[in-house]
Amino acid sequence: MSKITSAGISILILLILISGANAIAVENIKKLDISETDLWDVVSSPDGNRLAFIAYDENRNQEIFVMNTDGTGEKKLTEDANKKWGLAWGINKLAYISFGKDGSEKIFVINPDGKGNAQLIQDNTRQGNSERYMGAWGAPSWSPDGSLLAYTSLDEKENPKIFIVNADGTNKRLVRNDSFKQWSPSFSPDGKSIVYVSFPETKYKEELFIVDIAGTERKQLTFDEIKKNYPVWGHEGTIVFVSYETVTSSSEKLFAIDLDGTNKRQFINEDLKQRYPSFSIEGKKFAFAAIDAAENVKIAVGDVTGIPVATTTTTITTAVPTISKTASVTPAATAQTQEEKGNGIWLIMVLVAAVMVLLVAIALKDYFKKK
């Protein structure tokens, strides 16, 4: 084997291994043992310690509930008969979609303790749609610092588009004015970009796109022509979304893809169906809905691996009191230790050293041949 060929193969192997080491994954998945099995819109709190979801109460009204990630301390936040959906948990507020006084879809915000429930944007536009699952406009999305909310509404031509509004409901603006429908926005971890669902220029097929919040740059991320929705932006250049294995598949699954459009893979390899992916703000915790053949829904939580310690610098502050534990459940899975997190870095260093030694050996061998 020639020097160039050996070196090229060695470097290629190294790059592949490094790429795999950097890809985030979910471990220690646990399904919570709670009474509700008909529920929607599972979302993680910013710190990853609590969850919010929508389920029926004893009166068969759809209400918002919060609880700890081990299934204890469940508390109902709302108490009205209006349908609710599209949860999003920001630094200080939960946002959700319900019906306003005019009978159309509106965004409401509420504190995580159940106080301060109010309509956010005081206009007569639709701020979501009432369809669930695939084909819906999707939930709104908070920026990481909680100052902005991205959501789907209608433009002057009655087409769904992505808008941004301040956390107090002021300064509403359209992100990108193009001729295509847009829905299901999700902020990037740095708050500078949004991933959303739209159509490419030549086909009416649902694909993922990324746009900066100024609306100047639009990049198509997927090209498989498979129906998709509910993208969420994780850390380390990964976006997780709901889609299908093939065009003809009938069960929604969670898939992940890198920001350059490569490395598409199934993110969670279990359950008949999966919906509502949600990361904590620092990206260390992940929650989703696991659905069995009888359409029973279980809330599942797990630990995200593959995030270097140096990248988790977000500080989360909140005045919300801790929810007390009131039920006995199986203890939560143990998080990764610092030593385990460092194993990936040491592996990369060893591989780099091995490739360097190999290249030096090849060079010396070539040198002595010439002698």
Contacts in CASP RR format, 6 or more apart in sequence:
PFRMAT RR
TARGET T0000
AUTHOR 0000-0000-0000
METHOD contacts of the structure
MODEL  1
MSKITSAGISILILLILISGANAIAVENIKKLDISETDLWDVVSSPDGNR
LAFIAYDENRNQEIFVMNTDGTGEKKLTEDANKKWGLAWGINKLAYISFG
KDGSEKIFVINPDGKGNAQLIQDNTRQGNSERYMGAWGAPSWSPDGSLLA
YTSLDEKENPKIFIVNADGTNKRLVRNDSFKQWSPSFSPDGKSIVYVSFP
ETKYKEELFIVDIAGTERKQLTFDEIKKNYPVWGHEGTIVFVSYETVTSS
SEKLFAIDLDGTNKRQFINEDLKQRYPSFSIEGKKFAFAAIDAAENVKIA
VGDVTGIPVATTTTTITTAVPTISKTASVTPAATAQTQEEKGNGIWLIMV
LVAAVMVLLVAIALKDYFKKK
3 362 0 8 1.000
3 363 0 8 1.000
3 365 0 8 1.000
3 366 0 8 1.000
6 358 0 8 1.000
6 362 0 8 1.000
7 358 0 8 1.000
7 359 0 8 1.000
7 362 0 8 1.000
10 355 0 8 1.000
10 358 0 8 1.000
10 359 0 8 1.000
11 355 0 8 1.000
13 355 0 8 1.000
14 351 0 8 1.000
14 352 0 8 1.000
14 355 0 8 1.000
17 347 0 8 1.000
17 348 0 8 1.000
17 351 0 8 1.000
18 348 0 8 1.000
18 351 0 8 1.000
19 263 0 8 1.000
21 306 0 8 1.000
21 344 0 8 1.000
21 347 0 8 1.000
21 348 0 8 1.000
22 236 0 8 1.000
22 306 0 8 1.000
23 236 0 8 1.000
23 238 0 8 1.000
23 256 0 8 1.000
23 258 0 8 1.000
23 263 0 8 1.000
23 306 0 8 1.000
24 234 0 8 1.000
24 235 0 8 1.000
24 236 0 8 1.000
24 238 0 8 1.000
24 256 0 8 1.000
24 304 0 8 1.000
24 305 0 8 1.000
24 306 0 8 1.000
24 307 0 8 1.000
25 267 0 8 1.000
25 304 0 8 1.000
25 305 0 8 1.000
25 306 0 8 1.000
26 267 0 8 1.000
26 268 0 8 1.000
26 286 0 8 1.000
26 302 0 8 1.000
26 303 0 8 1.000
26 304 0 8 1.000
26 305 0 8 1.000
27 302 0 8 1.000
27 303 0 8 1.000
27 305 0 8 1.000
27 336 0 8 1.000
28 302 0 8 1.000
28 303 0 8 1.000
28 333 0 8 1.000
28 334 0 8 1.000
28 335 0 8 1.000
29 268 0 8 1.000
29 270 0 8 1.000
29 300 0 8 1.000
29 301 0 8 1.000
29 302 0 8 1.000
29 333 0 8 1.000
30 300 0 8 1.000
30 301 0 8 1.000
30 302 0 8 1.000
30 330 0 8 1.000
30 332 0 8 1.000
30 333 0 8 1.000
31 290 0 8 1.000
31 298 0 8 1.000
31 299 0 8 1.000
31 300 0 8 1.000
32 69 0 8 1.000
32 70 0 8 1.000
32 71 0 8 1.000
32 298 0 8 1.000
32 299 0 8 1.000
32 300 0 8 1.000
32 301 0 8 1.000
32 329 0 8 1.000
33 71 0 8 1.000
33 329 0 8 1.000
33 330 0 8 1.000
34 67 0 8 1.000
34 71 0 8 1.000
34 74 0 8 1.000
34 299 0 8 1.000
36 53 0 8 1.000
36 55 0 8 1.000
36 56 0 8 1.000
36 65 0 8 1.000
36 297 0 8 1.000
37 296 0 8 1.000
37 297 0 8 1.000
37 298 0 8 1.000
38 55 0 8 1.000
38 56 0 8 1.000
38 295 0 8 1.000
38 296 0 8 1.000
38 297 0 8 1.000
39 53 0 8 1.000
39 54 0 8 1.000
39 55 0 8 1.000
39 289 0 8 1.000
39 297 0 8 1.000
39 299 0 8 1.000
40 53 0 8 1.000
40 54 0 8 1.000
40 55 0 8 1.000
40 62 0 8 1.000
40 85 0 8 1.000
40 86 0 8 1.000
40 132 0 8 1.000
40 276 0 8 1.000
40 289 0 8 1.000
40 297 0 8 1.000
41 52 0 8 1.000
41 53 0 8 1.000
41 54 0 8 1.000
41 85 0 8 1.000
41 86 0 8 1.000
41 87 0 8 1.000
41 96 0 8 1.000
41 139 0 8 1.000
41 276 0 8 1.000
42 51 0 8 1.000
42 52 0 8 1.000
42 53 0 8 1.000
42 87 0 8 1.000
42 275 0 8 1.000
42 276 0 8 1.000
42 278 0 8 1.000
42 287 0 8 1.000
42 288 0 8 1.000
42 289 0 8 1.000
42 299 0 8 1.000
43 51 0 8 1.000
43 52 0 8 1.000
43 53 0 8 1.000
43 87 0 8 1.000
43 88 0 8 1.000
43 89 0 8 1.000
43 94 0 8 1.000
43 139 0 8 1.000
43 276 0 8 1.000
43 278 0 8 1.000
43 287 0 8 1.000
44 50 0 8 1.000
44 51 0 8 1.000
44 69 0 8 1.000
44 89 0 8 1.000
44 278 0 8 1.000
44 279 0 8 1.000
44 280 0 8 1.000
44 285 0 8 1.000
44 286 0 8 1.000
44 287 0 8 1.000
44 301 0 8 1.000
45 51 0 8 1.000
45 52 0 8 1.000
45 66 0 8 1.000
45 89 0 8 1.000
45 112 0 8 1.000
45 280 0 8 1.000
46 89 0 8 1.000
46 90 0 8 1.000
46 91 0 8 1.000
46 280 0 8 1.000
46 281 0 8 1.000
46 316 0 8 1.000
46 318 0 8 1.000
47 280 0 8 1.000
47 281 0 8 1.000
47 282 0 8 1.000
47 316 0 8 1.000
47 318 0 8 1.000
48 69 0 8 1.000
48 280 0 8 1.000
48 284 0 8 1.000
48 285 0 8 1.000
49 68 0 8 1.000
49 69 0 8 1.000
49 285 0 8 1.000
50 66 0 8 1.000
50 67 0 8 1.000
50 68 0 8 1.000
50 69 0 8 1.000
50 112 0 8 1.000
50 323 0 8 1.000
51 66 0 8 1.000
51 67 0 8 1.000
51 68 0 8 1.000
51 69 0 8 1.000
51 71 0 8 1.000
51 287 0 8 1.000
51 299 0 8 1.000
51 301 0 8 1.000
52 64 0 8 1.000
52 65 0 8 1.000
52 66 0 8 1.000
52 77 0 8 1.000
52 87 0 8 1.000
52 89 0 8 1.000
52 94 0 8 1.000
52 112 0 8 1.000
53 64 0 8 1.000
53 65 0 8 1.000
53 87 0 8 1.000
53 299 0 8 1.000
54 62 0 8 1.000
54 63 0 8 1.000
54 64 0 8 1.000
54 65 0 8 1.000
54 84 0 8 1.000
54 85 0 8 1.000
54 86 0 8 1.000
54 87 0 8 1.000
54 96 0 8 1.000
55 62 0 8 1.000
55 63 0 8 1.000
55 65 0 8 1.000
56 62 0 8 1.000
56 63 0 8 1.000
57 63 0 8 1.000
57 76 0 8 1.000
59 81 0 8 1.000
61 80 0 8 1.000
61 81 0 8 1.000
62 82 0 8 1.000
62 83 0 8 1.000
62 84 0 8 1.000
62 85 0 8 1.000
63 76 0 8 1.000
63 77 0 8 1.000
63 78 0 8 1.000
63 79 0 8 1.000
63 80 0 8 1.000
63 84 0 8 1.000
64 76 0 8 1.000
64 77 0 8 1.000
64 78 0 8 1.000
64 84 0 8 1.000
64 87 0 8 1.000
64 94 0 8 1.000
64 96 0 8 1.000
64 110 0 8 1.000
65 74 0 8 1.000
65 75 0 8 1.000
65 76 0 8 1.000
65 77 0 8 1.000
66 74 0 8 1.000
66 75 0 8 1.000
66 77 0 8 1.000
66 112 0 8 1.000
66 323 0 8 1.000
67 73 0 8 1.000
67 74 0 8 1.000
67 75 0 8 1.000
67 323 0 8 1.000
68 323 0 8 1.000
68 325 0 8 1.000
69 285 0 8 1.000
69 287 0 8 1.000
69 301 0 8 1.000
69 332 0 8 1.000
70 325 0 8 1.000
70 329 0 8 1.000
70 330 0 8 1.000
70 331 0 8 1.000
70 332 0 8 1.000
71 299 0 8 1.000
71 327 0 8 1.000
71 329 0 8 1.000
72 323 0 8 1.000
72 325 0 8 1.000
72 326 0 8 1.000
72 327 0 8 1.000
72 328 0 8 1.000
72 329 0 8 1.000
73 323 0 8 1.000
73 324 0 8 1.000
73 325 0 8 1.000
73 326 0 8 1.000
73 327 0 8 1.000
74 326 0 8 1.000
74 327 0 8 1.000
75 323 0 8 1.000
77 94 0 8 1.000
77 110 0 8 1.000
77 112 0 8 1.000
77 113 0 8 1.000
77 114 0 8 1.000
77 117 0 8 1.000
78 84 0 8 1.000
78 110 0 8 1.000
78 114 0 8 1.000
78 117 0 8 1.000
82 98 0 8 1.000
82 99 0 8 1.000
82 100 0 8 1.000
83 98 0 8 1.000
83 99 0 8 1.000
83 130 0 8 1.000
84 96 0 8 1.000
84 97 0 8 1.000
84 98 0 8 1.000
85 96 0 8 1.000
85 97 0 8 1.000
85 98 0 8 1.000
85 130 0 8 1.000
85 132 0 8 1.000
85 139 0 8 1.000
86 95 0 8 1.000
86 96 0 8 1.000
86 97 0 8 1.000
86 138 0 8 1.000
86 139 0 8 1.000
86 140 0 8 1.000
87 94 0 8 1.000
87 95 0 8 1.000
87 96 0 8 1.000
87 139 0 8 1.000
88 94 0 8 1.000
88 95 0 8 1.000
88 96 0 8 1.000
88 139 0 8 1.000
88 140 0 8 1.000
88 141 0 8 1.000
88 142 0 8 1.000
88 149 0 8 1.000
89 95 0 8 1.000
89 112 0 8 1.000
89 142 0 8 1.000
89 278 0 8 1.000
90 142 0 8 1.000
90 146 0 8 1.000
90 281 0 8 1.000
91 142 0 8 1.000
91 144 0 8 1.000
91 145 0 8 1.000
91 146 0 8 1.000
91 281 0 8 1.000
91 316 0 8 1.000
91 317 0 8 1.000
91 318 0 8 1.000
92 111 0 8 1.000
92 146 0 8 1.000
92 167 0 8 1.000
92 318 0 8 1.000
92 319 0 8 1.000
93 109 0 8 1.000
93 110 0 8 1.000
93 111 0 8 1.000
93 112 0 8 1.000
93 142 0 8 1.000
93 146 0 8 1.000
93 167 0 8 1.000
94 109 0 8 1.000
94 110 0 8 1.000
94 111 0 8 1.000
94 112 0 8 1.000
95 107 0 8 1.000
95 108 0 8 1.000
95 109 0 8 1.000
95 120 0 8 1.000
95 139 0 8 1.000
95 140 0 8 1.000
95 142 0 8 1.000
95 149 0 8 1.000
95 151 0 8 1.000
96 107 0 8 1.000
96 108 0 8 1.000
96 109 0 8 1.000
96 110 0 8 1.000
96 139 0 8 1.000
97 105 0 8 1.000
97 106 0 8 1.000
97 107 0 8 1.000
97 108 0 8 1.000
97 127 0 8 1.000
97 128 0 8 1.000
97 139 0 8 1.000
97 140 0 8 1.000
98 105 0 8 1.000
98 106 0 8 1.000
98 108 0 8 1.000
99 105 0 8 1.000
99 106 0 8 1.000
100 106 0 8 1.000
100 119 0 8 1.000
102 124 0 8 1.000
104 124 0 8 1.000
104 125 0 8 1.000
104 126 0 8 1.000
104 127 0 8 1.000
105 126 0 8 1.000
105 127 0 8 1.000
105 128 0 8 1.000
105 129 0 8 1.000
105 130 0 8 1.000
106 119 0 8 1.000
106 120 0 8 1.000
106 121 0 8 1.000
106 127 0 8 1.000
107 119 0 8 1.000
107 120 0 8 1.000
107 121 0 8 1.000
107 127 0 8 1.000
107 128 0 8 1.000
107 140 0 8 1.000
107 149 0 8 1.000
107 151 0 8 1.000
108 117 0 8 1.000
108 118 0 8 1.000
108 119 0 8 1.000
108 120 0 8 1.000
109 116 0 8 1.000
109 117 0 8 1.000
109 118 0 8 1.000
109 120 0 8 1.000
110 116 0 8 1.000
110 117 0 8 1.000
110 118 0 8 1.000
111 117 0 8 1.000
111 320 0 8 1.000
112 318 0 8 1.000
112 320 0 8 1.000
113 320 0 8 1.000
113 321 0 8 1.000
120 149 0 8 1.000
120 165 0 8 1.000
120 169 0 8 1.000
121 127 0 8 1.000
121 165 0 8 1.000
121 169 0 8 1.000
121 172 0 8 1.000
122 169 0 8 1.000
123 172 0 8 1.000
125 153 0 8 1.000
125 154 0 8 1.000
126 153 0 8 1.000
126 154 0 8 1.000
127 140 0 8 1.000
127 151 0 8 1.000
127 152 0 8 1.000
127 153 0 8 1.000
128 137 0 8 1.000
128 138 0 8 1.000
128 151 0 8 1.000
128 152 0 8 1.000
128 153 0 8 1.000
129 136 0 8 1.000
129 137 0 8 1.000
129 152 0 8 1.000
129 160 0 8 1.000
131 137 0 8 1.000
133 229 0 8 1.000
133 252 0 8 1.000
133 275 0 8 1.000
134 227 0 8 1.000
134 228 0 8 1.000
134 229 0 8 1.000
134 242 0 8 1.000
134 252 0 8 1.000
135 206 0 8 1.000
135 227 0 8 1.000
135 229 0 8 1.000
136 183 0 8 1.000
136 184 0 8 1.000
136 229 0 8 1.000
137 152 0 8 1.000
137 160 0 8 1.000
137 183 0 8 1.000
137 184 0 8 1.000
138 152 0 8 1.000
138 183 0 8 1.000
138 184 0 8 1.000
138 229 0 8 1.000
138 230 0 8 1.000
139 184 0 8 1.000
139 230 0 8 1.000
140 149 0 8 1.000
140 150 0 8 1.000
140 151 0 8 1.000
140 152 0 8 1.000
140 185 0 8 1.000
141 149 0 8 1.000
141 150 0 8 1.000
141 151 0 8 1.000
141 185 0 8 1.000
141 186 0 8 1.000
141 187 0 8 1.000
141 194 0 8 1.000
142 148 0 8 1.000
142 149 0 8 1.000
142 167 0 8 1.000
142 187 0 8 1.000
143 149 0 8 1.000
143 150 0 8 1.000
143 187 0 8 1.000
143 191 0 8 1.000
144 187 0 8 1.000
144 189 0 8 1.000
144 190 0 8 1.000
144 191 0 8 1.000
144 281 0 8 1.000
144 314 0 8 1.000
145 191 0 8 1.000
146 167 0 8 1.000
147 166 0 8 1.000
147 167 0 8 1.000
148 164 0 8 1.000
148 165 0 8 1.000
148 166 0 8 1.000
148 167 0 8 1.000
148 187 0 8 1.000
148 191 0 8 1.000
148 213 0 8 1.000
149 164 0 8 1.000
149 165 0 8 1.000
149 166 0 8 1.000
149 167 0 8 1.000
149 169 0 8 1.000
150 162 0 8 1.000
150 163 0 8 1.000
150 164 0 8 1.000
150 175 0 8 1.000
150 185 0 8 1.000
150 186 0 8 1.000
150 187 0 8 1.000
150 194 0 8 1.000
151 162 0 8 1.000
151 163 0 8 1.000
151 165 0 8 1.000
151 185 0 8 1.000
152 160 0 8 1.000
152 161 0 8 1.000
152 162 0 8 1.000
152 163 0 8 1.000
152 182 0 8 1.000
152 183 0 8 1.000
152 184 0 8 1.000
152 185 0 8 1.000
153 160 0 8 1.000
153 161 0 8 1.000
153 163 0 8 1.000
154 160 0 8 1.000
154 161 0 8 1.000
155 161 0 8 1.000
155 174 0 8 1.000
155 177 0 8 1.000
159 181 0 8 1.000
160 181 0 8 1.000
160 182 0 8 1.000
160 183 0 8 1.000
161 174 0 8 1.000
161 175 0 8 1.000
161 176 0 8 1.000
161 177 0 8 1.000
161 181 0 8 1.000
161 182 0 8 1.000
162 174 0 8 1.000
162 175 0 8 1.000
162 176 0 8 1.000
162 182 0 8 1.000
162 183 0 8 1.000
162 185 0 8 1.000
162 194 0 8 1.000
162 196 0 8 1.000
162 211 0 8 1.000
163 172 0 8 1.000
163 173 0 8 1.000
163 174 0 8 1.000
163 175 0 8 1.000
164 172 0 8 1.000
164 173 0 8 1.000
164 175 0 8 1.000
164 213 0 8 1.000
165 171 0 8 1.000
165 172 0 8 1.000
165 173 0 8 1.000
175 182 0 8 1.000
175 185 0 8 1.000
175 194 0 8 1.000
175 211 0 8 1.000
175 213 0 8 1.000
175 215 0 8 1.000
176 182 0 8 1.000
176 211 0 8 1.000
176 215 0 8 1.000
176 218 0 8 1.000
178 218 0 8 1.000
180 198 0 8 1.000
180 199 0 8 1.000
180 201 0 8 1.000
181 198 0 8 1.000
181 199 0 8 1.000
182 196 0 8 1.000
182 197 0 8 1.000
182 198 0 8 1.000
182 209 0 8 1.000
183 196 0 8 1.000
183 197 0 8 1.000
183 198 0 8 1.000
183 229 0 8 1.000
184 196 0 8 1.000
184 197 0 8 1.000
184 229 0 8 1.000
184 230 0 8 1.000
184 231 0 8 1.000
185 194 0 8 1.000
185 195 0 8 1.000
185 196 0 8 1.000
186 194 0 8 1.000
186 195 0 8 1.000
186 196 0 8 1.000
186 231 0 8 1.000
186 232 0 8 1.000
186 233 0 8 1.000
186 239 0 8 1.000
187 193 0 8 1.000
187 194 0 8 1.000
187 233 0 8 1.000
188 194 0 8 1.000
188 195 0 8 1.000
188 233 0 8 1.000
189 233 0 8 1.000
189 234 0 8 1.000
189 235 0 8 1.000
189 281 0 8 1.000
189 283 0 8 1.000
189 314 0 8 1.000
191 213 0 8 1.000
192 212 0 8 1.000
192 213 0 8 1.000
193 210 0 8 1.000
193 211 0 8 1.000
193 212 0 8 1.000
193 213 0 8 1.000
194 210 0 8 1.000
194 211 0 8 1.000
194 212 0 8 1.000
194 213 0 8 1.000
195 208 0 8 1.000
195 209 0 8 1.000
195 210 0 8 1.000
195 221 0 8 1.000
195 231 0 8 1.000
195 233 0 8 1.000
195 239 0 8 1.000
196 208 0 8 1.000
196 209 0 8 1.000
196 211 0 8 1.000
196 231 0 8 1.000
197 206 0 8 1.000
197 207 0 8 1.000
197 208 0 8 1.000
197 209 0 8 1.000
197 228 0 8 1.000
197 229 0 8 1.000
197 231 0 8 1.000
198 206 0 8 1.000
198 207 0 8 1.000
198 209 0 8 1.000
199 205 0 8 1.000
199 206 0 8 1.000
199 207 0 8 1.000
200 207 0 8 1.000
200 220 0 8 1.000
200 223 0 8 1.000
203 225 0 8 1.000
205 225 0 8 1.000
205 227 0 8 1.000
206 226 0 8 1.000
206 227 0 8 1.000
206 228 0 8 1.000
206 229 0 8 1.000
207 220 0 8 1.000
207 221 0 8 1.000
207 222 0 8 1.000
207 223 0 8 1.000
207 224 0 8 1.000
207 225 0 8 1.000
207 228 0 8 1.000
208 220 0 8 1.000
208 221 0 8 1.000
208 222 0 8 1.000
208 228 0 8 1.000
208 231 0 8 1.000
208 239 0 8 1.000
208 241 0 8 1.000
208 257 0 8 1.000
209 218 0 8 1.000
209 219 0 8 1.000
209 220 0 8 1.000
209 221 0 8 1.000
210 218 0 8 1.000
210 219 0 8 1.000
210 221 0 8 1.000
210 259 0 8 1.000
211 217 0 8 1.000
211 218 0 8 1.000
211 219 0 8 1.000
221 239 0 8 1.000
221 257 0 8 1.000
221 259 0 8 1.000
221 261 0 8 1.000
222 228 0 8 1.000
222 257 0 8 1.000
222 261 0 8 1.000
222 264 0 8 1.000
224 264 0 8 1.000
225 247 0 8 1.000
226 243 0 8 1.000
226 244 0 8 1.000
226 246 0 8 1.000
226 247 0 8 1.000
227 243 0 8 1.000
227 244 0 8 1.000
227 247 0 8 1.000
228 241 0 8 1.000
228 242 0 8 1.000
228 243 0 8 1.000
228 244 0 8 1.000
228 255 0 8 1.000
229 241 0 8 1.000
229 242 0 8 1.000
229 243 0 8 1.000
230 241 0 8 1.000
230 242 0 8 1.000
230 275 0 8 1.000
230 276 0 8 1.000
230 277 0 8 1.000
231 239 0 8 1.000
231 240 0 8 1.000
231 241 0 8 1.000
232 239 0 8 1.000
232 240 0 8 1.000
232 241 0 8 1.000
232 277 0 8 1.000
232 278 0 8 1.000
232 279 0 8 1.000
233 239 0 8 1.000
233 279 0 8 1.000
234 240 0 8 1.000
234 279 0 8 1.000
234 283 0 8 1.000
235 279 0 8 1.000
235 282 0 8 1.000
235 283 0 8 1.000
235 304 0 8 1.000
235 307 0 8 1.000
235 311 0 8 1.000
235 312 0 8 1.000
236 306 0 8 1.000
236 307 0 8 1.000
236 308 0 8 1.000
236 311 0 8 1.000
237 258 0 8 1.000
237 259 0 8 1.000
238 256 0 8 1.000
238 257 0 8 1.000
238 258 0 8 1.000
238 259 0 8 1.000
239 256 0 8 1.000
239 257 0 8 1.000
239 258 0 8 1.000
239 259 0 8 1.000
240 254 0 8 1.000
240 255 0 8 1.000
240 256 0 8 1.000
240 267 0 8 1.000
240 277 0 8 1.000
240 279 0 8 1.000
241 254 0 8 1.000
241 255 0 8 1.000
241 256 0 8 1.000
241 257 0 8 1.000
241 277 0 8 1.000
242 252 0 8 1.000
242 253 0 8 1.000
242 254 0 8 1.000
242 255 0 8 1.000
242 274 0 8 1.000
242 275 0 8 1.000
242 276 0 8 1.000
242 277 0 8 1.000
243 252 0 8 1.000
243 253 0 8 1.000
243 255 0 8 1.000
244 250 0 8 1.000
244 251 0 8 1.000
244 252 0 8 1.000
244 253 0 8 1.000
245 251 0 8 1.000
245 253 0 8 1.000
245 266 0 8 1.000
251 272 0 8 1.000
251 273 0 8 1.000
252 273 0 8 1.000
252 274 0 8 1.000
252 275 0 8 1.000
253 266 0 8 1.000
253 268 0 8 1.000
253 273 0 8 1.000
253 274 0 8 1.000
254 266 0 8 1.000
254 267 0 8 1.000
254 268 0 8 1.000
254 274 0 8 1.000
254 277 0 8 1.000
254 288 0 8 1.000
255 264 0 8 1.000
255 265 0 8 1.000
255 266 0 8 1.000
255 267 0 8 1.000
256 263 0 8 1.000
256 264 0 8 1.000
256 265 0 8 1.000
256 266 0 8 1.000
256 267 0 8 1.000
257 263 0 8 1.000
257 264 0 8 1.000
257 265 0 8 1.000
267 277 0 8 1.000
268 274 0 8 1.000
268 288 0 8 1.000
268 290 0 8 1.000
268 300 0 8 1.000
270 290 0 8 1.000
271 290 0 8 1.000
271 291 0 8 1.000
271 292 0 8 1.000
271 300 0 8 1.000
272 291 0 8 1.000
272 292 0 8 1.000
272 293 0 8 1.000
273 290 0 8 1.000
273 291 0 8 1.000
274 288 0 8 1.000
274 289 0 8 1.000
274 290 0 8 1.000
274 291 0 8 1.000
275 288 0 8 1.000
275 289 0 8 1.000
275 291 0 8 1.000
276 287 0 8 1.000
276 288 0 8 1.000
276 289 0 8 1.000
277 286 0 8 1.000
277 287 0 8 1.000
277 288 0 8 1.000
278 286 0 8 1.000
278 287 0 8 1.000
278 288 0 8 1.000
279 285 0 8 1.000
279 286 0 8 1.000
279 304 0 8 1.000
280 286 0 8 1.000
281 314 0 8 1.000
281 316 0 8 1.000
282 312 0 8 1.000
282 314 0 8 1.000
282 316 0 8 1.000
283 304 0 8 1.000
283 307 0 8 1.000
283 312 0 8 1.000
284 303 0 8 1.000
284 304 0 8 1.000
284 307 0 8 1.000
284 312 0 8 1.000
284 335 0 8 1.000
285 301 0 8 1.000
285 302 0 8 1.000
285 303 0 8 1.000
285 304 0 8 1.000
286 301 0 8 1.000
286 302 0 8 1.000
286 303 0 8 1.000
286 304 0 8 1.000
287 299 0 8 1.000
287 300 0 8 1.000
287 301 0 8 1.000
287 302 0 8 1.000
288 299 0 8 1.000
288 300 0 8 1.000
289 297 0 8 1.000
289 298 0 8 1.000
289 299 0 8 1.000
289 300 0 8 1.000
290 297 0 8 1.000
290 298 0 8 1.000
290 299 0 8 1.000
290 300 0 8 1.000
291 297 0 8 1.000
291 298 0 8 1.000
292 298 0 8 1.000
301 332 0 8 1.000
302 333 0 8 1.000
303 333 0 8 1.000
303 335 0 8 1.000
303 336 0 8 1.000
305 336 0 8 1.000
305 341 0 8 1.000
306 341 0 8 1.000
306 344 0 8 1.000
308 341 0 8 1.000
308 345 0 8 1.000
309 338 0 8 1.000
309 341 0 8 1.000
END
